[in-house]
Amino acid sequence: MSLRALLAAAAVFVLLTGKVTAEPFAFVAAYDQIYRVDLATRQASLVGDNGRYGSQPIVFKGLAYAPSGALYGASDNTKGLFRIDAPGVSTNFVGSLGLGGQGDQANFDALDLGLAIGCDNQSWLTSTFAQKLWKLDAATGATTFVGSLGAKITGIAAKGRELYGFGSRGDDGFYRIDTATGRTTLIRSYPSLVGKASSIWPAFDASGQLWAIVTYMPPPLPGVPGVRWSELAKVDAATGELTMLGAITGPETLEFI
């Protein structure tokens, strides 16, 4: 998620870092579209489509602002890095991540990527499926493997030179990530989310407040269609305590964030 107004993540939810504006909103990615979420009302409105790369729609699984204010997105299906010059309008290919073949081969090579950029301009990329951390060159898209995370991290955010991540899919919790080794240290676990939350996407705002979007996709009951929804939360970065603020609502085109 990418929060602006304090913020800067996934984004795609996007994820954050350094661009500050007066209005409290976040850019989030939902499949091949970008939405704007008002953090005060939790109302999402469509900004536009991500466009296409070759024959494929661009599906972002990580968004992050650089300290310069440039917004970047990591695309899972194209395995590429993009610079988003105008969300929903102008998306430009930076380069290949070079990660083809490392994802879930039963699910279109999906890696489920997370993206964060620190105040030192260092970019980081994670994969829920591969449970890996990479350094990312935002100028070329090239990645360098750092180490194994040891947890299913679905979203990451940087504050200063510290890197944090949220795990789910059995590893539900808030973690500190060692950027030298990739090793995760659990700060707080969320047992109530196990089996319910499919992903948690964080972003710090300019004041240092950590926000998160929690996406739920519990197993469907027999004969009942699956239900998916997302909630906005504030997070105490020192303890990992989650304060749920309520469900995110939006137009009928918004399946889930």
NORQUIQUI-V511730 format. One record per residue. N is the residue number from 1. RES is the residue in three letters. OMEGA is omega as a letter, one per 20 degrees, with the letter a starting at -180 (none if undefined). Layout:
# NORQUIQUI-V511730
N,RES,OMEGA + N,RES,OMEGA
This chain:
# NORQUIQUI-V511730
1,MET,r + 2,SER,a + 3,LEU,r + 4,ARG,r + 5,ALA,r + 6,LEU,a + 7,LEU,r + 8,ALA,none + 9,ALA,r + 10,ALA,r + 11,ALA,q + 12,VAL,r + 13,PHE,r + 14,VAL,f + 15,LEU,a + 16,LEU,q + 17,THR,a + 18,GLY,a + 19,LYS,a + 20,VAL,r + 21,THR,a + 22,ALA,a + 23,GLU,a + 24,PRO,r + 25,PHE,r + 26,ALA,r + 27,PHE,r + 28,VAL,r + 29,ALA,r + 30,ALA,a + 31,TYR,a + 32,ASP,a + 33,GLN,r + 34,ILE,r + 35,TYR,r + 36,ARG,a + 37,VAL,r + 38,ASP,a + 39,LEU,r + 40,ALA,a + 41,THR,a + 42,ARG,r + 43,GLN,r + 44,ALA,r + 45,SER,a + 46,LEU,r + 47,VAL,r + 48,GLY,r + 49,ASP,r + 50,ASN,a + 51,GLY,a + 52,ARG,r + 53,TYR,a + 54,GLY,a + 55,SER,a + 56,GLN,r + 57,PRO,a + 58,ILE,a + 59,VAL,a + 60,PHE,r + 61,LYS,r + 62,GLY,r + 63,LEU,r + 64,ALA,r + 65,TYR,r + 66,ALA,r + 67,PRO,r + 68,SER,a + 69,GLY,r + 70,ALA,r + 71,LEU,a + 72,TYR,r + 73,GLY,r + 74,ALA,a + 75,SER,a + 76,ASP,a + 77,ASN,r + 78,THR,a + 79,LYS,a + 80,GLY,r + 81,LEU,a + 82,PHE,r + 83,ARG,a + 84,ILE,a + 85,ASP,r + 86,ALA,a + 87,PRO,r + 88,GLY,a + 89,VAL,a + 90,SER,r + 91,THR,a + 92,ASN,a + 93,PHE,r + 94,VAL,a + 95,GLY,a + 96,SER,r + 97,LEU,a + 98,GLY,a + 99,LEU,r + 100,GLY,r + 101,GLY,r + 102,GLN,a + 103,GLY,a + 104,ASP,a + 105,GLN,r + 106,ALA,a + 107,ASN,r + 108,PHE,r + 109,ASP,a + 110,ALA,r + 111,LEU,a + 112,ASP,a + 113,LEU,r + 114,GLY,a + 115,LEU,r + 116,ALA,r + 117,ILE,a + 118,GLY,a + 119,CYS,r + 120,ASP,a + 121,ASN,r + 122,GLN,a + 123,SER,a + 124,TRP,a + 125,LEU,r + 126,THR,r + 127,SER,r + 128,THR,a + 129,PHE,a + 130,ALA,a + 131,GLN,a + 132,LYS,r + 133,LEU,r + 134,TRP,r + 135,LYS,a + 136,LEU,r + 137,ASP,a + 138,ALA,r + 139,ALA,a + 140,THR,a + 141,GLY,a + 142,ALA,a + 143,THR,r + 144,THR,a + 145,PHE,r + 146,VAL,a + 147,GLY,a + 148,SER,a + 149,LEU,a + 150,GLY,r + 151,ALA,r + 152,LYS,a + 153,ILE,a + 154,THR,r + 155,GLY,a + 156,ILE,r + 157,ALA,a + 158,ALA,r + 159,LYS,a + 160,GLY,r + 161,ARG,r + 162,GLU,r + 163,LEU,a + 164,TYR,r + 165,GLY,r + 166,PHE,r + 167,GLY,r + 168,SER,r + 169,ARG,r + 170,GLY,r + 171,ASP,a + 172,ASP,a + 173,GLY,r + 174,PHE,a + 175,TYR,r + 176,ARG,a + 177,ILE,r + 178,ASP,a + 179,THR,r + 180,ALA,a + 181,THR,a + 182,GLY,a + 183,ARG,r + 184,THR,r + 185,THR,a + 186,LEU,r + 187,ILE,r + 188,ARG,r + 189,SER,r + 190,TYR,a + 191,PRO,a + 192,SER,a + 193,LEU,a + 194,VAL,r + 195,GLY,a + 196,LYS,a + 197,ALA,r + 198,SER,r + 199,SER,r + 200,ILE,a + 201,TRP,a + 202,PRO,r + 203,ALA,r + 204,PHE,r + 205,ASP,a + 206,ALA,r + 207,SER,a + 208,GLY,r + 209,GLN,r + 210,LEU,r + 211,TRP,r + 212,ALA,r + 213,ILE,r + 214,VAL,a + 215,THR,a + 216,TYR,r + 217,MET,a + 218,PRO,r + 219,PRO,a + 220,PRO,r + 221,LEU,a + 222,PRO,r + 223,GLY,a + 224,VAL,r + 225,PRO,r + 226,GLY,a + 227,VAL,r + 228,ARG,r + 229,TRP,a + 230,SER,r + 231,GLU,r + 232,LEU,a + 233,ALA,r + 234,LYS,a + 235,VAL,r + 236,ASP,a + 237,ALA,r + 238,ALA,a + 239,THR,a + 240,GLY,a + 241,GLU,r + 242,LEU,r + 243,THR,a + 244,MET,a + 245,LEU,r + 246,GLY,a + 247,ALA,r + 248,ILE,a + 249,THR,a + 250,GLY,a + 251,PRO,a + 252,GLU,r + 253,THR,a + 254,LEU,r + 255,GLU,r + 256,PHE,r + 257,ILE,none
